[in-house]
């Protein structure tokens, strides 16, 4: 670009009149183009810097997400792993891996009275407490039934 400008300056010293005006206009056009190129190069550099900063932020965000995903996986592993030892938990459907289902019941349990002070029916997964044989107290003193279903290891 500079070579074109220099040759236009050299040519202008050998010509006059209209040709000189045309050369001056060309020189001005070259200057304007040089300014536009410089401006565009500056804009490109700033855009590249912004892109680089955006890429750094994206990578940092991805790293945070990956770290969060790893932490979530560790928590899920901890939550699904049962503590060591021998114990039972109330069952609710299938037992977890490593546990065996065990059930038992007591039917026609004798209680002092068939009131809410002495029996409150309820369900706990597969286990339950209920009144024996229909409305509570129908077969007095045999008031309650207790069903327990567990998973043991």
C-alpha positions as CSV (number, residue, x, y, z in Angstrom):
1,X,0.0,0.0,0.0
2,X,2.9,2.4,0.9
3,X,4.6,1.6,-2.5
4,X,1.5,2.7,-4.4
5,X,1.4,5.9,-2.4
6,X,5.1,6.6,-3.0
7,X,4.7,6.0,-6.8
8,X,1.8,8.4,-6.9
9,X,3.8,11.1,-5.2
10,X,6.7,10.6,-7.7
11,X,4.3,10.7,-10.7
12,X,2.7,13.9,-9.4
13,X,6.0,15.8,-9.8
14,X,6.0,15.2,-13.6
15,X,2.4,16.1,-14.4
16,X,0.2,19.3,-14.2
17,X,-3.3,20.5,-14.2
18,X,-6.1,17.9,-14.4
19,X,-3.7,15.1,-14.1
20,X,-2.3,16.6,-10.9
21,X,-5.9,16.8,-9.5
22,X,-6.5,13.2,-10.3
23,X,-3.3,12.2,-8.7
24,X,-4.1,14.2,-5.5
25,X,-7.5,12.5,-5.4
26,X,-5.9,9.1,-5.7
27,X,-3.4,10.0,-3.0
28,X,-6.3,11.0,-0.7
29,X,-8.1,7.8,-1.5
30,X,-5.0,5.8,-0.7
31,X,-4.7,7.7,2.7
32,X,-8.4,7.0,3.4
33,X,-7.9,3.3,2.6
34,X,-4.8,3.1,4.7
35,X,-6.8,4.6,7.6
36,X,-9.6,2.1,7.1
37,X,-7.2,-0.8,7.0
38,X,-5.5,0.4,10.3
39,X,-8.9,0.9,11.9
40,X,-10.1,-2.5,10.7
41,X,-6.9,-4.2,12.0
42,X,-7.4,-2.5,15.4
43,X,-11.1,-3.7,15.5
44,X,-10.0,-7.2,14.5
45,X,-7.4,-7.2,17.3
46,X,-9.9,-6.1,19.9
47,X,-12.5,-8.6,18.7
48,X,-9.9,-11.4,18.9
49,X,-9.0,-10.3,22.5
50,X,-12.7,-10.3,23.4
51,X,-13.1,-13.8,21.8
52,X,-10.1,-15.0,23.7
53,X,-11.5,-13.6,27.0
54,X,-14.9,-15.3,26.2
55,X,-13.1,-18.6,25.4
56,X,-11.3,-18.4,28.8
57,X,-14.5,-17.7,30.6
58,X,-16.2,-20.6,28.8
59,X,-13.4,-23.0,29.6
60,X,-13.4,-21.8,33.3
61,X,-17.2,-22.4,33.3
62,X,-16.8,-25.9,31.8
63,X,-14.1,-26.7,34.5
64,X,-16.5,-25.6,37.3
65,X,-19.3,-27.7,35.8
66,X,-17.0,-30.7,35.5
67,X,-15.9,-30.2,39.1
68,X,-19.5,-29.9,40.2
69,X,-20.4,-33.1,38.2
70,X,-17.6,-35.0,40.0
71,X,-18.8,-33.8,43.4
72,X,-22.3,-34.8,42.5
73,X,-21.2,-38.3,41.4
74,X,-19.2,-38.7,44.7
75,X,-22.3,-37.6,46.7
76,X,-24.5,-40.1,44.8
77,X,-22.0,-42.9,45.5
78,X,-22.0,-42.0,49.2
79,X,-25.8,-41.9,49.3
80,X,-26.3,-45.2,47.6
81,X,-23.6,-47.0,49.7
82,X,-25.0,-48.5,52.9
83,X,-22.8,-48.4,56.0
84,X,-21.1,-51.6,56.9
85,X,-22.5,-53.8,59.7
86,X,-25.5,-56.1,60.4
87,X,-28.8,-54.3,60.7
88,X,-32.4,-54.2,59.3
89,X,-34.4,-51.4,57.7
90,X,-38.2,-51.3,57.0
91,X,-38.9,-52.5,53.5
92,X,-40.8,-50.7,50.9
93,X,-40.9,-53.0,47.8
94,X,-37.6,-54.6,46.7
95,X,-34.7,-54.6,49.1
96,X,-31.4,-52.8,48.2
97,X,-28.5,-54.9,46.9
98,X,-26.9,-56.9,49.7
99,X,-30.1,-57.0,51.8
100,X,-32.5,-59.9,52.3
101,X,-36.2,-59.5,52.9
102,X,-37.7,-60.8,56.1
103,X,-41.3,-60.5,57.3
104,X,-43.3,-61.3,60.4
105,X,-46.6,-60.5,62.1
106,X,-48.6,-60.6,65.3
107,X,-52.3,-61.0,64.8
108,X,-55.1,-60.6,67.4
109,X,-52.9,-58.7,69.8
110,X,-54.7,-58.1,73.1
111,X,-54.9,-54.5,74.2
112,X,-56.6,-52.7,77.2
113,X,-58.9,-50.7,74.9
114,X,-59.7,-50.1,71.3
115,X,-59.1,-46.3,71.5
116,X,-56.6,-44.0,69.9
117,X,-54.7,-44.0,73.2
118,X,-53.8,-47.7,72.6
119,X,-53.9,-48.1,68.8
120,X,-53.3,-45.8,65.9
121,X,-53.4,-47.6,62.5
122,X,-50.5,-46.7,60.2
123,X,-48.4,-48.0,57.3
124,X,-44.6,-47.8,57.1
125,X,-43.6,-49.0,53.6
126,X,-44.6,-52.7,53.6
127,X,-45.2,-52.8,57.4
128,X,-48.4,-51.8,59.1
129,X,-50.4,-51.6,62.3
130,X,-54.1,-52.1,62.0
131,X,-57.3,-53.0,63.9
132,X,-58.0,-56.7,64.1
133,X,-60.9,-58.1,62.0
134,X,-62.9,-55.0,61.1
135,X,-63.9,-52.1,63.3
136,X,-61.5,-51.7,66.2
137,X,-62.8,-53.6,69.3
138,X,-65.2,-55.9,67.4
139,X,-63.3,-59.0,68.8
140,X,-62.4,-57.6,72.2
141,X,-59.8,-58.1,73.7
142,X,-58.1,-59.0,70.4
143,X,-57.8,-55.5,69.0
144,X,-54.7,-55.1,66.9
145,X,-52.6,-56.7,64.1
146,X,-48.9,-55.9,63.5
147,X,-47.2,-56.7,60.3
148,X,-43.4,-56.0,59.9
149,X,-41.5,-56.4,56.7
150,X,-37.7,-55.6,56.7
151,X,-34.6,-55.8,54.6
152,X,-31.6,-57.1,56.6
153,X,-27.9,-57.5,56.0
